[in-house]
Amino acid sequence: MNSLTNGQHLVADFWDCPKNLLNNKEKIISILKLAAKESGAVVIGQKIFQFKSSGMTMIILFDDSHIIAHNNLKNKFLAIDIYTCGAKTDPKKSFVYLKKELQPKRIKFWLMKRGVA
């Protein structure tokens, strides 16, 4: 197999995060930016979409990809998507940082190689 893009995609479900933390969009954005830096990425942008329901989507754009997080306050749930390209970033480092800061009681995650032919 040849690697075409050298991408890694880490997808995680965090359950039972502290509700007061999930409800604080400034704090979550700060945590996501620091998680990006932990991976070796350079943050180049961010966007927050607040839904009428009790959720929001937060996007941190890297110089080589992204972290996206979707929360559901009712269920104290956070879905996380970390995608990186190239050898300089490591999504596993972001994941470790996010686990420490977001304090989920239960986690499920998948790590995939992307761009493999």
N, CA, C and O atoms as a GROMACS GRO file, in nm:
protein
  468
    1MET      N    1   0.083  -0.119   0.000
    1MET     CA    2   0.000   0.000   0.000
    1MET      C    3   0.087   0.125   0.000
    1MET      O    4   0.186   0.132   0.073
    2ASN      N    5   0.051   0.220  -0.080
    2ASN     CA    6   0.122   0.348  -0.083
    2ASN      C    7   0.037   0.454  -0.016
    2ASN      O    8  -0.084   0.462  -0.038
    3SER      N    9   0.100   0.537   0.065
    3SER     CA   10   0.029   0.648   0.128
    3SER      C   11   0.032   0.766   0.033
    3SER      O   12   0.138   0.810  -0.010
    4LEU      N   13  -0.086   0.818   0.002
    4LEU     CA   14  -0.094   0.930  -0.090
    4LEU      C   15  -0.097   1.064  -0.017
    4LEU      O   16  -0.035   1.160  -0.062
    5THR      N   17  -0.167   1.071   0.097
    5THR     CA   18  -0.178   1.198   0.168
    5THR      C   19  -0.120   1.194   0.308
    5THR      O   20  -0.099   1.299   0.369
    6ASN      N   21  -0.093   1.075   0.359
    6ASN     CA   22  -0.040   1.062   0.494
    6ASN      C   23  -0.135   1.118   0.599
    6ASN      O   24  -0.092   1.168   0.702
    7GLY      N   25  -0.266   1.110   0.573
    7GLY     CA   26  -0.364   1.166   0.664
    7GLY      C   27  -0.403   1.068   0.774
    7GLY      O   28  -0.400   0.947   0.756
    8GLN      N   29  -0.439   1.126   0.890
    8GLN     CA   30  -0.493   1.050   1.001
    8GLN      C   31  -0.624   1.114   1.043
    8GLN      O   32  -0.636   1.237   1.049
    9HIS      N   33  -0.724   1.031   1.072
    9HIS     CA   34  -0.855   1.081   1.108
    9HIS      C   35  -0.896   1.013   1.238
    9HIS      O   36  -0.917   0.892   1.241
   10LEU      N   37  -0.909   1.090   1.344
   10LEU     CA   38  -0.950   1.037   1.474
   10LEU      C   39  -1.090   1.090   1.502
   10LEU      O   40  -1.113   1.211   1.502
   11VAL      N   41  -1.182   0.999   1.527
   11VAL     CA   42  -1.321   1.033   1.556
   11VAL      C   43  -1.351   0.979   1.695
   11VAL      O   44  -1.321   0.864   1.725
   12ALA      N   45  -1.411   1.063   1.781
   12ALA     CA   46  -1.436   1.021   1.919
   12ALA      C   47  -1.573   1.067   1.966
   12ALA      O   48  -1.623   1.173   1.928
   13ASP      N   49  -1.633   0.984   2.051
   13ASP     CA   50  -1.756   1.018   2.121
   13ASP      C   51  -1.723   1.028   2.269
   13ASP      O   52  -1.671   0.934   2.329
   14PHE      N   53  -1.752   1.144   2.328
   14PHE     CA   54  -1.731   1.167   2.471
   14PHE      C   55  -1.868   1.178   2.536
   14PHE      O   56  -1.948   1.264   2.500
   15TRP      N   57  -1.896   1.090   2.633
   15TRP     CA   58  -2.022   1.094   2.706
   15TRP      C   59  -1.999   1.142   2.849
   15TRP      O   60  -1.893   1.122   2.907
   16ASP      N   61  -2.102   1.205   2.902
   16ASP     CA   62  -2.104   1.249   3.043
   16ASP      C   63  -1.991   1.346   3.076
   16ASP      O   64  -1.926   1.334   3.180
   17CYS      N   65  -1.970   1.441   2.986
   17CYS     CA   66  -1.879   1.552   3.016
   17CYS      C   67  -1.951   1.648   3.112
   17CYS      O   68  -2.074   1.652   3.111
   18PRO      N   69  -1.878   1.723   3.193
   18PRO     CA   70  -1.944   1.819   3.282
   18PRO      C   71  -2.030   1.918   3.201
   18PRO      O   72  -1.982   1.983   3.109
   19LYS      N   73  -2.159   1.927   3.236
   19LYS     CA   74  -2.253   2.009   3.161
   19LYS      C   75  -2.213   2.157   3.162
   19LYS      O   76  -2.228   2.226   3.061
   20ASN      N   77  -2.162   2.205   3.275
   20ASN     CA   78  -2.121   2.346   3.281
   20ASN      C   79  -2.005   2.374   3.185
   20ASN      O   80  -1.993   2.486   3.135
   21LEU      N   81  -1.922   2.275   3.159
   21LEU     CA   82  -1.812   2.290   3.063
   21LEU      C   83  -1.867   2.289   2.920
   21LEU      O   84  -1.829   2.373   2.838
   22LEU      N   85  -1.956   2.195   2.891
   22LEU     CA   86  -2.014   2.186   2.756
   22LEU      C   87  -2.095   2.310   2.719
   22LEU      O   88  -2.110   2.342   2.601
   23ASN      N   89  -2.148   2.378   2.818
   23ASN     CA   90  -2.232   2.496   2.796
   23ASN      C   91  -2.149   2.624   2.781
   23ASN      O   92  -2.205   2.730   2.754
   24ASN      N   93  -2.019   2.615   2.799
   24ASN     CA   94  -1.931   2.732   2.794
   24ASN      C   95  -1.854   2.732   2.661
   24ASN      O   96  -1.745   2.675   2.652
   25LYS      N   97  -1.912   2.796   2.559
   25LYS     CA   98  -1.851   2.788   2.426
   25LYS      C   99  -1.713   2.851   2.420
   25LYS      O  100  -1.627   2.803   2.345
   26GLU      N  101  -1.688   2.956   2.496
   26GLU     CA  102  -1.554   3.018   2.496
   26GLU      C  103  -1.450   2.921   2.552
   26GLU      O  104  -1.339   2.911   2.500
   27LYS      N  105  -1.487   2.849   2.658
   27LYS     CA  106  -1.395   2.753   2.719
   27LYS      C  107  -1.368   2.636   2.624
   27LYS      O  108  -1.253   2.594   2.608
   28ILE      N  109  -1.473   2.584   2.560
   28ILE     CA  110  -1.454   2.472   2.468
   28ILE      C  111  -1.367   2.514   2.349
   28ILE      O  112  -1.278   2.439   2.308
   29ILE      N  113  -1.393   2.632   2.294
   29ILE     CA  114  -1.311   2.681   2.182
   29ILE      C  115  -1.165   2.692   2.225
   29ILE      O  116  -1.075   2.653   2.150
   30SER      N  117  -1.141   2.743   2.343
   30SER     CA  118  -1.004   2.753   2.395
   30SER      C  119  -0.940   2.615   2.407
   30SER      O  120  -0.825   2.597   2.368
   31ILE      N  121  -1.014   2.518   2.460
   31ILE     CA  122  -0.963   2.381   2.473
   31ILE      C  123  -0.934   2.321   2.336
   31ILE      O  124  -0.830   2.257   2.317
   32LEU      N  125  -1.024   2.342   2.240
   32LEU     CA  126  -1.002   2.287   2.105
   32LEU      C  127  -0.879   2.348   2.039
   32LEU      O  128  -0.803   2.278   1.972
   33LYS      N  129  -0.859   2.480   2.056
   33LYS     CA  130  -0.740   2.545   1.999
   33LYS      C  131  -0.612   2.490   2.062
   33LYS      O  132  -0.514   2.464   1.992
   34LEU      N  133  -0.614   2.473   2.194
   34LEU     CA  134  -0.496   2.418   2.260
   34LEU      C  135  -0.472   2.273   2.219
   34LEU      O  136  -0.357   2.230   2.208
   35ALA      N  137  -0.579   2.197   2.196
   35ALA     CA  138  -0.564   2.060   2.148
   35ALA      C  139  -0.500   2.058   2.010
   35ALA      O  140  -0.417   1.972   1.980
   36ALA      N  141  -0.539   2.153   1.925
   36ALA     CA  142  -0.478   2.164   1.793
   36ALA      C  143  -0.328   2.190   1.805
   36ALA      O  144  -0.248   2.128   1.735
   37LYS      N  145  -0.292   2.281   1.893
   37LYS     CA  146  -0.150   2.312   1.913
   37LYS      C  147  -0.074   2.192   1.968
   37LYS      O  148   0.041   2.170   1.932
   38GLU      N  149  -0.139   2.114   2.056
   38GLU     CA  150  -0.077   1.993   2.110
   38GLU      C  151  -0.040   1.896   1.998
   38GLU      O  152   0.060   1.825   2.008
   39SER      N  153  -0.121   1.893   1.892
   39SER     CA  154  -0.096   1.801   1.780
   39SER      C  155   0.017   1.848   1.690
   39SER      O  156   0.067   1.772   1.607
   40GLY      N  157   0.059   1.974   1.707
   40GLY     CA  158   0.161   2.031   1.621
   40GLY      C  159   0.104   2.120   1.512
   40GLY      O  160   0.178   2.171   1.428
   41ALA      N  161  -0.029   2.139   1.513
   41ALA     CA  162  -0.096   2.219   1.409
   41ALA      C  163  -0.087   2.368   1.439
   41ALA      O  164  -0.066   2.410   1.553
   42VAL      N  165  -0.103   2.446   1.335
   42VAL     CA  166  -0.114   2.592   1.346
   42VAL      C  167  -0.260   2.627   1.319
   42VAL      O  168  -0.313   2.596   1.212
   43VAL      N  169  -0.324   2.692   1.416
   43VAL     CA  170  -0.465   2.732   1.402
   43VAL      C  171  -0.473   2.854   1.311
   43VAL      O  172  -0.404   2.953   1.332
   44ILE      N  173  -0.560   2.845   1.208
   44ILE     CA  174  -0.576   2.958   1.115
   44ILE      C  175  -0.718   3.014   1.114
   44ILE      O  176  -0.744   3.113   1.046
   45GLY      N  177  -0.810   2.952   1.188
   45GLY     CA  178  -0.945   3.004   1.192
   45GLY      C  179  -1.035   2.924   1.284
   45GLY      O  180  -1.000   2.815   1.328
   46GLN      N  181  -1.153   2.982   1.312
   46GLN     CA  182  -1.252   2.914   1.395
   46GLN      C  183  -1.391   2.962   1.357
   46GLN      O  184  -1.409   3.071   1.302
   47LYS      N  185  -1.490   2.879   1.388
   47LYS     CA  186  -1.629   2.913   1.362
   47LYS      C  187  -1.715   2.839   1.463
   47LYS      O  188  -1.688   2.723   1.494
   48ILE      N  189  -1.817   2.906   1.515
   48ILE     CA  190  -1.911   2.844   1.608
   48ILE      C  191  -2.051   2.860   1.550
   48ILE      O  192  -2.090   2.970   1.508
   49PHE      N  193  -2.126   2.752   1.547
   49PHE     CA  194  -2.266   2.754   1.506
   49PHE      C  195  -2.350   2.714   1.627
   49PHE      O  196  -2.342   2.599   1.672
   50GLN      N  197  -2.430   2.806   1.680
   50GLN     CA  198  -2.518   2.778   1.793
   50GLN      C  199  -2.655   2.741   1.737
   50GLN      O  200  -2.713   2.816   1.659
   51PHE      N  201  -2.707   2.626   1.776
   51PHE     CA  202  -2.837   2.581   1.729
   51PHE      C  203  -2.947   2.624   1.825
   51PHE      O  204  -2.921   2.646   1.943
   52LYS      N  205  -3.068   2.635   1.776
   52LYS     CA  206  -3.182   2.672   1.862
   52LYS      C  207  -3.204   2.566   1.968
   52LYS      O  208  -3.247   2.596   2.080
   53SER      N  209  -3.176   2.442   1.932
   53SER     CA  210  -3.182   2.336   2.033
   53SER      C  211  -3.064   2.356   2.128
   53SER      O  212  -3.001   2.462   2.126
   54SER      N  213  -3.034   2.259   2.206
   54SER     CA  214  -2.930   2.277   2.307
   54SER      C  215  -2.791   2.237   2.258
   54SER      O  216  -2.709   2.190   2.338
   55GLY      N  217  -2.762   2.255   2.132
   55GLY     CA  218  -2.632   2.214   2.083
   55GLY      C  219  -2.560   2.319   2.004
   55GLY      O  220  -2.616   2.423   1.969
   56MET      N  221  -2.434   2.292   1.975
   56MET     CA  222  -2.354   2.380   1.890
   56MET      C  223  -2.247   2.297   1.820
   56MET      O  224  -2.211   2.188   1.863
   57THR      N  225  -2.198   2.352   1.710
   57THR     CA  226  -2.086   2.294   1.637
   57THR      C  227  -1.973   2.395   1.640
   57THR      O  228  -1.994   2.514   1.613
   58MET      N  229  -1.853   2.349   1.671
   58MET     CA  230  -1.736   2.435   1.678
   58MET      C  231  -1.630   2.380   1.584
   58MET      O  232  -1.598   2.261   1.587
   59ILE      N  233  -1.576   2.466   1.501
   59ILE     CA  234  -1.477   2.426   1.402
   59ILE      C  235  -1.347   2.502   1.427
   59ILE      O  236  -1.347   2.625   1.436
   60ILE      N  237  -1.239   2.429   1.438
   60ILE     CA  238  -1.105   2.488   1.447
   60ILE      C  239  -1.033   2.444   1.320
   60ILE      O  240  -1.011   2.325   1.297
   61LEU      N  241  -0.997   2.541   1.239
   61LEU     CA  242  -0.930   2.513   1.111
   61LEU      C  243  -0.779   2.522   1.132
   61LEU      O  244  -0.729   2.621   1.186
   62PHE      N  245  -0.707   2.419   1.087
   62PHE     CA  246  -0.560   2.414   1.097
   62PHE      C  247  -0.501   2.459   0.964
   62PHE      O  248  -0.571   2.479   0.864
   63ASP      N  249  -0.371   2.474   0.966
   63ASP     CA  250  -0.299   2.497   0.841
   63ASP      C  251  -0.297   2.371   0.755
   63ASP      O  252  -0.269   2.379   0.635
   64ASP      N  253  -0.327   2.254   0.814
   64ASP     CA  254  -0.331   2.131   0.735
   64ASP      C  255  -0.456   2.046   0.758
   64ASP      O  256  -0.462   1.933   0.710
   65SER      N  257  -0.555   2.096   0.830
   65SER     CA  258  -0.683   2.026   0.843
   65SER      C  259  -0.771   2.087   0.949
   65SER      O  260  -0.789   2.208   0.950
   66HIS      N  261  -0.830   2.004   1.044
   66HIS     CA  262  -0.931   2.060   1.134
   66HIS      C  263  -0.956   1.974   1.258
   66HIS      O  264  -0.920   1.857   1.265
   67ILE      N  265  -1.021   2.039   1.356
   67ILE     CA  266  -1.093   1.972   1.464
   67ILE      C  267  -1.235   2.027   1.458
   67ILE      O  268  -1.255   2.148   1.450
   68ILE      N  269  -1.332   1.938   1.461
   68ILE     CA  270  -1.472   1.978   1.467
   68ILE      C  271  -1.533   1.909   1.587
   68ILE      O  272  -1.510   1.790   1.609
   69ALA      N  273  -1.611   1.982   1.665
   69ALA     CA  274  -1.680   1.924   1.780
   69ALA      C  275  -1.827   1.964   1.775
   69ALA      O  276  -1.861   2.079   1.748
   70HIS      N  277  -1.913   1.867   1.803
   70HIS     CA  278  -2.058   1.889   1.808
   70HIS      C  279  -2.103   1.848   1.947
   70HIS      O  280  -2.072   1.737   1.992
   71ASN      N  281  -2.176   1.936   2.017
   71ASN     CA  282  -2.220   1.896   2.150
   71ASN      C  283  -2.371   1.886   2.158
   71ASN      O  284  -2.444   1.944   2.079
   72ASN      N  285  -2.415   1.808   2.257
   72ASN     CA  286  -2.555   1.792   2.290
   72ASN      C  287  -2.564   1.804   2.441
   72ASN      O  288  -2.530   1.711   2.514
   73LEU      N  289  -2.609   1.920   2.487
   73LEU     CA  290  -2.610   1.946   2.631
   73LEU      C  291  -2.705   1.853   2.706
   73LEU      O  292  -2.676   1.810   2.818
   74LYS      N  293  -2.818   1.823   2.644
   74LYS     CA  294  -2.917   1.737   2.710
   74LYS      C  295  -2.856   1.604   2.751
   74LYS      O  296  -2.886   1.551   2.858
   75ASN      N  297  -2.772   1.549   2.665
   75ASN     CA  298  -2.711   1.419   2.691
   75ASN      C  299  -2.568   1.428   2.741
   75ASN      O  300  -2.502   1.325   2.757
   76LYS      N  301  -2.518   1.548   2.766
   76LYS     CA  302  -2.380   1.570   2.810
   76LYS      C  303  -2.282   1.497   2.718
   76LYS      O  304  -2.191   1.427   2.764
   77PHE      N  305  -2.303   1.514   2.588
   77PHE     CA  306  -2.232   1.441   2.484
   77PHE      C  307  -2.154   1.536   2.394
   77PHE      O  308  -2.202   1.645   2.362
   78LEU      N  309  -2.035   1.494   2.354
   78LEU     CA  310  -1.955   1.570   2.260
   78LEU      C  311  -1.898   1.475   2.156
   78LEU      O  312  -1.830   1.378   2.190
   79ALA      N  313  -1.927   1.502   2.028
   79ALA     CA  314  -1.871   1.425   1.916
   79ALA      C  315  -1.753   1.504   1.861
   79ALA      O  316  -1.766   1.622   1.832
   80ILE      N  317  -1.640   1.438   1.845
   80ILE     CA  318  -1.517   1.507   1.804
   80ILE      C  319  -1.462   1.441   1.678
   80ILE      O  320  -1.462   1.319   1.663
   81ASP      N  321  -1.414   1.526   1.587
   81ASP     CA  322  -1.358   1.484   1.459
   81ASP      C  323  -1.226   1.558   1.444
   81ASP      O  324  -1.224   1.681   1.432
   82ILE      N  325  -1.114   1.484   1.443
   82ILE     CA  326  -0.981   1.544   1.427
   82ILE      C  327  -0.919   1.484   1.302
   82ILE      O  328  -0.895   1.363   1.296
   83TYR      N  329  -0.892   1.567   1.204
   83TYR     CA  330  -0.830   1.520   1.080
   83TYR      C  331  -0.701   1.597   1.058
   83TYR      O  332  -0.699   1.720   1.066
   84THR      N  333  -0.593   1.524   1.031
   84THR     CA  334  -0.464   1.587   1.004
   84THR      C  335  -0.402   1.527   0.879
   84THR      O  336  -0.423   1.410   0.846
   85CYS      N  337  -0.326   1.608   0.810
   85CYS     CA  338  -0.252   1.565   0.690
   85CYS      C  339  -0.104   1.586   0.715
   85CYS      O  340  -0.064   1.682   0.782
   86GLY      N  341  -0.023   1.499   0.662
   86GLY     CA  342   0.121   1.519   0.670
   86GLY      C  343   0.181   1.462   0.797
   86GLY      O  344   0.111   1.408   0.884
   87ALA      N  345   0.311   1.474   0.805
   87ALA     CA  346   0.386   1.412   0.915
   87ALA      C  347   0.404   1.503   1.035
   87ALA      O  348   0.446   1.456   1.141
   88LYS      N  349   0.373   1.633   1.023
   88LYS     CA  350   0.404   1.724   1.133
   88LYS      C  351   0.297   1.728   1.242
   88LYS      O  352   0.322   1.780   1.350
   89THR      N  353   0.178   1.675   1.215
   89THR     CA  354   0.071   1.679   1.314
   89THR      C  355   0.030   1.537   1.354
   89THR      O  356   0.039   1.444   1.275
   90ASP      N  357  -0.016   1.524   1.479
   90ASP     CA  358  -0.056   1.394   1.533
   90ASP      C  359  -0.189   1.409   1.608
   90ASP      O  360  -0.192   1.468   1.716
   91PRO      N  361  -0.299   1.357   1.552
   91PRO     CA  362  -0.429   1.374   1.616
   91PRO      C  363  -0.439   1.304   1.752
   91PRO      O  364  -0.522   1.342   1.834
   92LYS      N  365  -0.356   1.204   1.774
   92LYS     CA  366  -0.359   1.134   1.903
   92LYS      C  367  -0.319   1.228   2.017
   92LYS      O  368  -0.371   1.216   2.128
   93LYS      N  369  -0.228   1.320   1.991
   93LYS     CA  370  -0.189   1.416   2.094
   93LYS      C  371  -0.304   1.510   2.128
   93LYS      O  372  -0.324   1.546   2.244
   94SER      N  373  -0.381   1.550   2.027
   94SER     CA  374  -0.501   1.631   2.052
   94SER      C  375  -0.601   1.553   2.135
   94SER      O  376  -0.660   1.606   2.230
   95PHE      N  377  -0.621   1.426   2.100
   95PHE     CA  378  -0.717   1.340   2.168
   95PHE      C  379  -0.682   1.327   2.317
   95PHE      O  380  -0.770   1.339   2.402
   96VAL      N  381  -0.556   1.304   2.348
   96VAL     CA  382  -0.513   1.291   2.488
   96VAL      C  383  -0.542   1.421   2.564
   96VAL      O  384  -0.591   1.418   2.676
   97TYR      N  385  -0.511   1.533   2.502
   97TYR     CA  386  -0.537   1.663   2.566
   97TYR      C  387  -0.688   1.684   2.588
   97TYR      O  388  -0.729   1.729   2.695
   98LEU      N  389  -0.768   1.652   2.488
   98LEU     CA  390  -0.914   1.669   2.500
   98LEU      C  391  -0.972   1.581   2.611
   98LEU      O  392  -1.059   1.625   2.686
   99LYS      N  393  -0.925   1.457   2.622
   99LYS     CA  394  -0.971   1.368   2.730
   99LYS      C  395  -0.943   1.430   2.866
   99LYS      O  396  -1.029   1.429   2.954
  100LYS      N  397  -0.824   1.483   2.882
  100LYS     CA  398  -0.785   1.543   3.010
  100LYS      C  399  -0.871   1.664   3.043
  100LYS      O  400  -0.917   1.679   3.156
  101GLU      N  401  -0.893   1.751   2.947
  101GLU     CA  402  -0.962   1.877   2.972
  101GLU      C  403  -1.115   1.865   2.977
  101GLU      O  404  -1.180   1.936   3.052
  102LEU      N  405  -1.172   1.775   2.898
  102LEU     CA  406  -1.318   1.765   2.888
  102LEU      C  407  -1.378   1.662   2.985
  102LEU      O  408  -1.500   1.658   3.002
  103GLN      N  409  -1.297   1.580   3.046
  103GLN     CA  410  -1.335   1.491   3.154
  103GLN      C  411  -1.455   1.401   3.124
  103GLN      O  412  -1.546   1.391   3.206
  104PRO      N  413  -1.458   1.335   3.008
  104PRO     CA  414  -1.570   1.244   2.982
  104PRO      C  415  -1.562   1.122   3.074
  104PRO      O  416  -1.453   1.078   3.111
  105LYS      N  417  -1.677   1.070   3.110
  105LYS     CA  418  -1.680   0.948   3.191
  105LYS      C  419  -1.674   0.823   3.104
  105LYS      O  420  -1.638   0.716   3.151
  106ARG      N  421  -1.711   0.839   2.976
  106ARG     CA  422  -1.711   0.726   2.883
  106ARG      C  423  -1.665   0.777   2.746
  106ARG      O  424  -1.704   0.885   2.703
  107ILE      N  425  -1.582   0.698   2.679
  107ILE     CA  426  -1.525   0.737   2.550
  107ILE      C  427  -1.530   0.619   2.454
  107ILE      O  428  -1.510   0.504   2.492
  108LYS      N  429  -1.557   0.650   2.329
  108LYS     CA  430  -1.539   0.554   2.221
  108LYS      C  431  -1.468   0.630   2.110
  108LYS      O  432  -1.504   0.743   2.079
  109PHE      N  433  -1.365   0.568   2.050
  109PHE     CA  434  -1.292   0.639   1.944
  109PHE      C  435  -1.244   0.543   1.836
  109PHE      O  436  -1.232   0.422   1.858
  110TRP      N  437  -1.218   0.601   1.719
  110TRP     CA  438  -1.168   0.529   1.603
  110TRP      C  439  -1.054   0.612   1.544
  110TRP      O  440  -1.064   0.734   1.537
  111LEU      N  441  -0.948   0.546   1.501
  111LEU     CA  442  -0.837   0.612   1.432
  111LEU      C  443  -0.821   0.547   1.297
  111LEU      O  444  -0.805   0.425   1.287
  112MET      N  445  -0.826   0.628   1.192
  112MET     CA  446  -0.818   0.575   1.057
  112MET      C  447  -0.703   0.643   0.982
  112MET      O  448  -0.676   0.761   1.001
  113LYS      N  449  -0.636   0.566   0.898
  113LYS     CA  450  -0.541   0.623   0.803
  113LYS      C  451  -0.621   0.668   0.682
  113LYS      O  452  -0.708   0.594   0.634
  114ARG      N  453  -0.594   0.788   0.632
  114ARG     CA  454  -0.667   0.840   0.517
  114ARG      C  455  -0.570   0.857   0.399
  114ARG      O  456  -0.450   0.875   0.418
  115GLY      N  457  -0.625   0.850   0.279
  115GLY     CA  458  -0.545   0.869   0.160
  115GLY      C  459  -0.454   0.753   0.128
  115GLY      O  460  -0.351   0.771   0.063
  116VAL      N  461  -0.491   0.634   0.174
  116VAL     CA  462  -0.411   0.516   0.148
  116VAL      C  463  -0.470   0.445   0.026
  116VAL      O  464  -0.589   0.418   0.020
  117ALA      N  465  -0.386   0.417  -0.071
  117ALA     CA  466  -0.432   0.350  -0.193
  117ALA      C  467  -0.406   0.202  -0.186
  117ALA      O  468  -0.438   0.129  -0.281
   0.00000   0.00000   0.00000
